[in-house]
Amino acid sequence: MIRALKNLLGLAQREDATTAELAPSLPAAEAEVAAAQAALAAAKQAYRSSLLTADDTVHSRLDDARREAIRRLHKANALVAALRERLAEAQVREAEVARVTRYEEARQQADDAANALAEWYPRLAEDLTNLLIVVAQAEQLVMDANADLPKGMEAIQAVEGRVRDRPGAPEEIVSEVEVERWVRVGQILPGTFDQDEVHISSNGRGLISLRGMPVNQSYEVELRRFTLQQYRGNDFGYSTDKLASKIVLPGLQHDTAAFYKPLHLPKPADVLARIAELRAQPTHKEHVRAIESRLVPADKSPVKASPKAENNIDDRSEQRRYV
């Protein structure tokens, strides 16, 4: 116990103690406070009991024990206060270290990302623009060829459509089973009535009564054969919008020319013309700030005008009055 207490005292005096060291030490220090309080209570009780019965020697010894218990409690309370103070300092210090670490990591990652953006985006945007050119040129050739097909040749599928569109499919029968169903006489398909509620009559047909109506108001049904089919319905496919109508490739900076701007319902020739137009623009527009004028107060106190200046001012005022 004495060794543990000495360790706690040494920890309380260390300015570089960490929260990992200080946090577990507080319960031990608080336990020492509780033990010191109990020892002090026992010492006080023993001292009071000895006042009328013990001799001076015993009385003096018990008084020393009481004083020692008081000092022990004071030490324990001081230890707890010091550890709490060190813990608060360590938390502030380590929080600042964490902030600095987070800041440095963010700054480094931001620098890396900025360098990657400056290096990769122009290249990737240029590659995508070149891809649009390749597709548009091929689409134009396909359109020209399909407009005047050779004999016996099928139309060539569009480049972008064959890659991005989802083709359709006809109806597909999955399974077929022969079944029998009651059908109202004169009808083609079974109604919505419950097949199990049909009452078979003597003529081989059946009777089904309307729910909630008397039996004499029933209607006649007959048994027919059907083919119960499980099937997948027609799939009409899906045609996606052209990439040239969706892709937006602005310039790297605000005042640099765009790599590509989308078109509404673009034709191959329109795409090629748009790219040529954008590439013909200056790659960088120099931003020139306009020169403006303003008055900035040089001194808050008024300037005393000279007599000559005052006369001139009066003359001008007089002239304005008679104009």
ROVORO-903969 format. One record per residue (C-alpha): x, y, z; residue number from 1. Coordinates in steps of 0.05 Angstrom, whole numbers, plus 5000, padded with zeros to 4 digits. Layout:
> X,Y,Z,NUM
...
//
This chain:
> 5000,5000,5000,1
> 5057,5048,5018,2
> 5091,5033,4952,3
> 5027,5044,4912,4
> 5017,5110,4949,5
> 5087,5131,4932,6
> 5075,5114,4859,7
> 5012,5157,4860,8
> 5050,5215,4892,9
> 5104,5209,4838,10
> 5051,5207,4783,11
> 5018,5270,4810,12
> 5085,5307,4804,13
> 5099,5287,4732,14
> 5080,5340,4681,15
> 5082,5290,4623,16
> 5035,5239,4654,17
> 4983,5213,4604,18
> 4909,5203,4612,19
> 4921,5128,4606,20
> 4964,5132,4669,21
> 4923,5183,4707,22
> 4852,5158,4696,23
> 4862,5091,4731,24
> 4901,5125,4788,25
> 4842,5167,4812,26
> 4802,5109,4840,27
> 4863,5087,4880,28
> 4874,5157,4907,29
> 4800,5164,4924,30
> 4804,5097,4960,31
> 4862,5126,5001,32
> 4818,5185,5020,33
> 4764,5138,5044,34
> 4815,5098,5084,35
> 4844,5162,5114,36
> 4775,5186,5134,37
> 4761,5119,5168,38
> 4828,5121,5203,39
> 4816,5193,5226,40
> 4747,5175,5254,41
> 4777,5117,5293,42
> 4835,5160,5319,43
> 4787,5214,5342,44
> 4744,5163,5377,45
> 4804,5132,5412,46
> 4830,5201,5432,47
> 4762,5221,5461,48
> 4756,5156,5499,49
> 4825,5165,5530,50
> 4812,5235,5557,51
> 4783,5211,5623,52
> 4816,5143,5631,53
> 4885,5141,5601,54
> 4948,5169,5631,55
> 4986,5227,5599,56
> 5032,5181,5561,57
> 4975,5143,5529,58
> 4937,5207,5519,59
> 4997,5239,5483,60
> 5006,5178,5439,61
> 4933,5177,5418,62
> 4936,5252,5405,63
> 4996,5241,5359,64
> 4958,5186,5323,65
> 4899,5233,5314,66
> 4944,5287,5285,67
> 4977,5236,5239,68
> 4909,5213,5215,69
> 4891,5286,5199,70
> 4956,5294,5160,71
> 4942,5230,5123,72
> 4873,5255,5103,73
> 4902,5322,5081,74
> 4954,5286,5039,75
> 4902,5240,5007,76
> 4857,5299,4990,77
> 4916,5338,4961,78
> 4935,5276,4921,79
> 4865,5269,4891,80
> 4864,5343,4874,81
> 4933,5340,4842,82
> 4915,5278,4801,83
> 4851,5310,4777,84
> 4889,5372,4757,85
> 4941,5331,4721,86
> 4886,5291,4687,87
> 4852,5354,4663,88
> 4919,5381,4637,89
> 4934,5315,4602,90
> 4865,5314,4569,91
> 4875,5385,4543,92
> 4945,5369,4520,93
> 4926,5304,4486,94
> 4865,5336,4454,95
> 4910,5389,4424,96
> 4957,5335,4399,97
> 4898,5299,4367,98
> 4875,5364,4334,99
> 4945,5377,4307,100
> 4949,5306,4281,101
> 4880,5311,4249,102
> 4898,5378,4219,103
> 4964,5354,4190,104
> 4930,5292,4161,105
> 4875,5334,4130,106
> 4925,5384,4102,107
> 4967,5328,4072,108
> 4907,5293,4042,109
> 4881,5360,4015,110
> 4949,5374,3983,111
> 4950,5304,3951,112
> 4878,5311,3927,113
> 4891,5380,3897,114
> 4952,5354,3861,115
> 4913,5294,3835,116
> 4855,5338,3812,117
> 4902,5386,3776,118
> 4939,5328,3743,119
> 4884,5277,3729,120
> 4821,5317,3713,121
> 4847,5351,3650,122
> 4873,5285,3624,123
> 4810,5247,3642,124
> 4765,5301,3613,125
> 4806,5302,3549,126
> 4801,5226,3545,127
> 4725,5228,3554,128
> 4720,5282,3501,129
> 4761,5240,3453,130
> 4715,5181,3468,131
> 4654,5224,3449,132
> 4689,5241,3384,133
> 4703,5167,3368,134
> 4631,5148,3383,135
> 4602,5206,3344,136
> 4645,5192,3283,137
> 4625,5119,3284,138
> 4551,5136,3294,139
> 4554,5183,3234,140
> 4583,5128,3191,141
> 4530,5079,3215,142
> 4474,5129,3199,143
> 4502,5140,3129,144
> 4509,5065,3116,145
> 4440,5048,3142,146
> 4410,5103,3098,147
> 4433,5065,3036,148
> 4440,4992,3055,149
> 4469,4940,3008,150
> 4420,4888,2983,151
> 4406,4834,3035,152
> 4442,4870,3091,153
> 4411,4886,3158,154
> 4417,4955,3189,155
> 4477,4964,3234,156
> 4460,4974,3306,157
> 4479,5041,3336,158
> 4545,5041,3374,159
> 4521,5070,3439,160
> 4455,5033,3437,161
> 4487,4964,3432,162
> 4529,4979,3494,163
> 4481,5019,3538,164
> 4410,5001,3518,165
> 4372,4942,3546,166
> 4342,4900,3489,167
> 4270,4877,3493,168
> 4243,4806,3492,169
> 4178,4774,3469,170
> 4129,4739,3515,171
> 4156,4673,3542,172
> 4114,4614,3565,173
> 4146,4583,3626,174
> 4097,4525,3640,175
> 4029,4499,3619,176
> 3980,4455,3658,177
> 3911,4430,3636,178
> 3857,4449,3687,179
> 3781,4449,3693,180
> 3742,4510,3715,181
> 3668,4527,3724,182
> 3644,4581,3676,183
> 3578,4616,3675,184
> 3536,4593,3616,185
> 3546,4642,3559,186
> 3613,4668,3586,187
> 3683,4652,3561,188
> 3725,4656,3624,189
> 3711,4638,3696,190
> 3682,4692,3739,191
> 3705,4715,3808,192
> 3661,4665,3845,193
> 3690,4611,3890,194
> 3697,4547,3849,195
> 3686,4505,3912,196
> 3617,4535,3923,197
> 3588,4506,3858,198
> 3531,4456,3869,199
> 3531,4402,3815,200
> 3462,4391,3785,201
> 3433,4327,3754,202
> 3445,4351,3682,203
> 3521,4353,3692,204
> 3522,4428,3700,205
> 3527,4467,3765,206
> 3493,4522,3803,207
> 3525,4580,3838,208
> 3483,4627,3882,209
> 3499,4700,3891,210
> 3527,4714,3960,211
> 3472,4738,4006,212
> 3416,4721,3957,213
> 3364,4665,3961,214
> 3381,4598,3928,215
> 3327,4607,3875,216
> 3366,4667,3849,217
> 3427,4625,3829,218
> 3455,4620,3759,219
> 3479,4561,3719,220
> 3552,4544,3705,221
> 3586,4491,3663,222
> 3654,4457,3670,223
> 3706,4473,3616,224
> 3778,4457,3604,225
> 3832,4510,3604,226
> 3908,4513,3597,227
> 3937,4548,3658,228
> 4000,4583,3634,229
> 4057,4613,3674,230
> 4091,4665,3630,231
> 4137,4724,3627,232
> 4106,4784,3594,233
> 4132,4824,3536,234
> 4195,4865,3552,235
> 4197,4927,3509,236
> 4269,4942,3529,237
> 4297,5010,3548,238
> 4335,5062,3509,239
> 4381,5106,3550,240
> 4396,5179,3537,241
> 4458,5193,3497,242
> 4521,5207,3535,243
> 4530,5271,3495,244
> 4465,5297,3526,245
> 4486,5282,3597,246
> 4562,5290,3605,247
> 4585,5357,3632,248
> 4660,5370,3631,249
> 4675,5441,3655,250
> 4744,5471,3652,251
> 4791,5458,3710,252
> 4785,5530,3733,253
> 4730,5582,3728,254
> 4763,5621,3673,255
> 4787,5561,3631,256
> 4748,5534,3571,257
> 4701,5475,3581,258
> 4720,5407,3553,259
> 4648,5391,3536,260
> 4578,5418,3547,261
> 4517,5373,3537,262
> 4468,5379,3478,263
> 4393,5365,3475,264
> 4378,5305,3431,265
> 4447,5308,3400,266
> 4463,5282,3331,267
> 4533,5258,3316,268
> 4549,5319,3273,269
> 4525,5364,3329,270
> 4571,5331,3379,271
> 4631,5338,3334,272
> 4614,5411,3321,273
> 4606,5426,3395,274
> 4673,5395,3412,275
> 4708,5432,3355,276
> 4676,5498,3379,277
> 4699,5488,3451,278
> 4769,5469,3430,279
> 4775,5531,3388,280
> 4764,5575,3448,281
> 4824,5602,3486,282
> 4845,5553,3539,283
> 4853,5608,3590,284
> 4816,5675,3595,285
> 4858,5727,3631,286
> 4819,5760,3686,287
> 4832,5835,3688,288
> 4804,5872,3747,289
> 4774,5940,3732,290
> 4803,6002,3764,291
> 4753,6038,3808,292
> 4754,6101,3851,293
> 4731,6113,3923,294
> 4742,6162,3979,295
> 4775,6137,4043,296
> 4771,6184,4104,297
> 4842,6206,4123,298
> 4822,6241,4188,299
> 4757,6240,4227,300
> 4765,6313,4249,301
> 4742,6369,4201,302
> 4792,6412,4164,303
> 4788,6487,4176,304
> 4780,6523,4110,305
> 4822,6585,4095,306
> 4787,6652,4085,307
> 4802,6651,4011,308
> 4771,6583,4004,309
> 4710,6607,4042,310
> 4701,6667,3995,311
> 4705,6622,3936,312
> 4653,6576,3965,313
> 4607,6636,3979,314
> 4617,6662,3909,315
> 4600,6595,3878,316
> 4538,6589,3923,317
> 4516,6659,3902,318
> 4526,6642,3829,319
> 4484,6579,3835,320
> 4429,6618,3869,321
> 4422,6666,3811,322
> 4429,6616,3755,323
//
